[in-house]
Amino acid sequence: MVKLNDYLFNGYTVLEILHNYSADLKKDALLTRNQLDIAHCNFLLELSEILEHNEFLTSESQRIQDFYIYLSEKYPFLSFNLKGRIKSILRAEKKFNGYIVKFIYDYFLEHNEYPPISALKAKVNNFRDLIAYRIVISLPASNRSEGQDLETEELKYLYEMANVLPEFLEERGFTAELAALKQHNTSPLLSTAVQPYYRDYIANPRSSGYRSLHITFYDRISRNFTEVQLRTKDMDDYAEIGTANHYFYEKKQENPLVQRNTIPVGENLYFDEAYNRIIELRNLDLSKVNVNMFSALDNRTMNDGCGLYKGRLILPYEHLAKIRGPL
């Protein structure tokens, strides 16, 4: 089995890793007639093309920057930042294989049989967040009146931004994609005109407690999908350094064992390979990795100069709130 871990210890650049891994994976897939590995190769090539031929990001970032300028003028009393990133190779690989493992597991539980290869290929071709932008807002204490509830005020502004964003970007070459998430609750703050496009994890928090607004756009100019996330500073802290982050760590230790015990070894090749790739990545000691422009003391302390682990930063902007007059 060809796996990413085999390419992380020779001092390669991220692009060399992607090219070598995808080339060897394709060679093996043709020999074994593994259709899912062919889809895997195409996914790796898509990521490498974004990293290698990213001239379109200049245009895309400038058009998204227009929204940042709009926000800074409309909400000068808010602090917020806008950041863009290309998903890291490690996280992209985990997610790709995670889709396979979860889809086969869920399908087996529901149908007591394994999914056809056509359904599996359709599932892994559903990536829309290799490029993503995040807007995080905060209402400073100096700009709140006495007795104001912080969360209520910030949510009001967050949803105002969400209601404007689709039309704003569609005027600049983007098309909002319909959301696939089945949402049980609907926020009254989200306009009915834009509700079908948002995955509202604020009104419908994930089981971890994670909250955010997600929307996906197709950029008609660059012909790429781009995800935009909107959240408050408290939501961002919860996701990045709080309980949600810890929850995912705990769940990822637990779920694979449950899934592995449900799908016996040798019964489904696609599950076995994806599961083994995930386990090897989760057991990866980053301090032993030898990748150009990357170094780590351990799995928490690292200097990720190439976007191997954290992803490559595209566009950072930060707006510092201006003090309002008497409230």
N, C-alpha and C positions, 0 to 999 in steps of 0.2 A: 504493500500500500504506500502510495506517495503522500507525504504529509509535510506541512509547512515547517514543522520543527527541525527537519533535516537541513534547512537552508539558513538557519539563524546563528551559525557558529563559525562562519568563515570570513567575516569581515566584509561581506557584500553590502552594497547600498540597497535601499528599499526597492528601487526599480530593478536591480539585478535579481533580488530575491523573487519579485513578482514574475519576471521573465523566465527565470530558471524553473521555478515551481510550476508555472502554467505550461511550459514546454514539456517538462517531464510528465506532468499529469496527463496532458493530451496524448503523449506517446503511449503511456500505459493504458489510457482509456480506449485507444484504437485497437490495441492488442487484446484487451479483455472485453471489448464491446460494451463498455460501461457508459450508458447514455447520460447518466447523472453527472459523471466526471467531465463530460464534454460541456455541459451547462456550467459546471464549476469553473472550467477553463475560461469560458466566455465572461463569467463574472470577474475573474482575476484580471483579464485583459481590459475590461471596462474600467476597473479601478486604476490599472497602470496607465491607461490612456488619459484619465483625468489628471493624474499626477505628472505625466510626461508632457502632455499637450494641453496645457491649461490656460492658453491665451484667452479663451472665452471667459475665464473667471474675471478678467479685468472689466469686460463689458457687464457681466452679470453683477459683480460687486458694485459697480458704479450705479447701476439701476436700483439696487437694493439700498445703496447709500442715500438715494433720493428720499426713501422712507425715513431713514434716520434724520435727515435734515428737516423733513416735515414734522417729525415728532419733537425735535428740539425747538422748533418754532411754536408749535401748538401747546407743548407742555414744558415750558422753560423751568417750571418749579419742581419737576421730577428729576431724579437721577436715573440714568439707565445706560446700559451698554449693549452694543450690537457686535456679536462675534460670529465668524464663519469658520467652518472647518471641513476638511476632507477626512472621512472616516479612516482610522488607522488600519493597517493590514491585519494586525492581531485581532482587533474587534470585529472587523469585517469577516474574517475567517471563522471566528466563533459564532457569529450571527448566522452565517450561511449554513454551517453544519448544525447549529441549534434549530434552525427552521426544519431541517430534514428529520432530526431526532423527534422533535415535538409533533410534527405532522404525522409521522408514521405511528408514533405512540398513541396520539389522539384518535387516529383513524382505526387503529387496531381495537382500541377500547370500544369504539362505537359500532364497528362492523364485524369484529372478530375475524378479520382478514387484513392483508396488507394492501396499501394503496397501489394503483397502477402507476407505472413510470410516468405517464402523461400528466397525472395529477401532481406528482412530485416535482416534475420540471416546471409546471405552472407555478407551483409554490415558490420555488427558489428564483424564479424570474420576476418576483414581485418586489425587488429592492427599489426603494425610492429615496433613501436617506444617505447615500454615499457623500453627497454634499448637503450640508445643513447650516442654517443660521439660527442664532438664538438671541432674543431680545429679553433682557432682564430689567425690570423696573423697580424703583424704590421711592417712596415719598418721605423725604427727610422730616425729622421731628420739628425742625424750625418752620416747616411749611404746613404743619397740621394745627388746626385750632383745638382748643381745650375740649376734651370729651369726644373728639373724633375717633372712630374705630379705624385703626390702620388697615386691616385686611379689607374692610368694606370699601374704603376709599381707593386702595390700590386695585381691587378687582374692578371697580367702576372704570378706572382709566385703562386697565388691561383689556377689558372687553370693548371699550371704545376703539382702541387700536385694532383689535381683531375684526371689528365690523368694517373698518375702512381698508384694511390691508388687501383683500382679494381684488377689489376694483382698482386700487392704487397700482398694484403690480400688473394687472391685466392691461392697463393702459401703457405699460412699458414692456410688453412682449411675453408676459407670463400667462399661463392658463391654470386656474385652480382645479385640482383633481378632487373628485367626489371621495369622501372618506368611507372606508369599508367597516369602520368600528360600529358595532351595534350599541348604541348609547341608551341607557335606561332613563337617564335624567337629562333635562334640557335647562340650561341657565336662561332666566328671563332677560339677562343682560346681552345675550348673543342674538343678533338679528336673525329672523327666520330666513332672510335672503342668503345668509352665509352659513347657517347651521349645517347644511349637507356637506360642507367642505372641511369642517373641523372635527378633529378627534379631541373631544373636550374631557381631558382627564382631571379637570377641576370639578365639574359637576359629576363626573364619573371617575373618582380616583381609582388608581390601580390598587390591587390587594396590599401592596407595600406601603400605601399612603402617598405614593408619588402623584403630584398634580402639575399639570401644564396644559397649554393649548398647542396642538400640532396641526399644521396644514401643509399639504404638498402641492407644489407648482411644477408644471412642465414649462421649461424655458424654450419658447419657440425659436429663439435666435441661436442658442447654443445646442438645442436638442438634447437637453439633459433634464433630469428630475432634480428638484431642490426642495428640501424640507425647511420650514420655518417654525420655530418654537417660541412661544411667548409665556413668560412666567414672572412672578414677583421674586424679590430677593429671598424671602423666606422659603418659597418653593424651591428655588435654586439651591439654597443651603441644604434643604432636606434631601434633595436628590443627589447632591455632590458629596456632602460630608456628614449627612444626618442618618436617620433611621432607615430611609429607603435604600441608601447605599449598603448599609449593614444587612438589610433584609435580603437584597439580591445576593450578597455573599453567602448568607446562610442557605438560601434556596438553591443556589447553584451547587452547593455541596450535597444537598439532599436529593434533588430531583433526578439527576442522572442514575443514581443507584436504584431508585424506584422504577425508572424507565427500563434500565438494563435488566432488572429482575422480571419485568413484564414481557420483554422481547428476548427470548432465549438466544444465546450466541449461535450463529450459524443459520438462523432462520431467515434473516433478511440482510443481504450484503450491504445495501445502502445504509441501513441503520447501523450496522457494525462499524463501517468505515467512518461515518460521521461521528458516531459516539466515541470511537478511539481518538479521532482528531481533537475533539473537544477535551477529553480527559488529558491528553498530552499537553494541550495549550494551558489548561488550568493548573497543571503541575509544573509549568515552565518556571525555572529560576532565572529571573531577568538579570541577576548579577553575573550569570555565566554566559549570557548572550553576547555575541561579537558581531554587531551590526554597525556599519559606518555611521558616524554622527549620533550614536546612542551609547549611553553608559548608565549603569545602575548599581547602587550599593546593595539594594534589596528590592523586593517587589513593591515598595512604597516610595523609596527615595531614588529618583532617577533624573537624568538630564536627557530629555527626549528631543534631540535636535533635528530629527528626521521624520517625526510623526509616526514612528513604528508602533507606539503604544497609545499615545494620547490623540493622535491625528494631527494633520498639518493645518496650522492656522491660516485662514485666508484674509480675514478682514476684521480688525479690532477697532471699534470706535467707542468712546465713552463720553457721555454728556453729564456734566456736573451741574446740579440744580442751582438755579439762581434764587436768592432769597426773595420771597414775596413780601409785599407790603403788609400792613395790619390786616389780620384775618377777621 
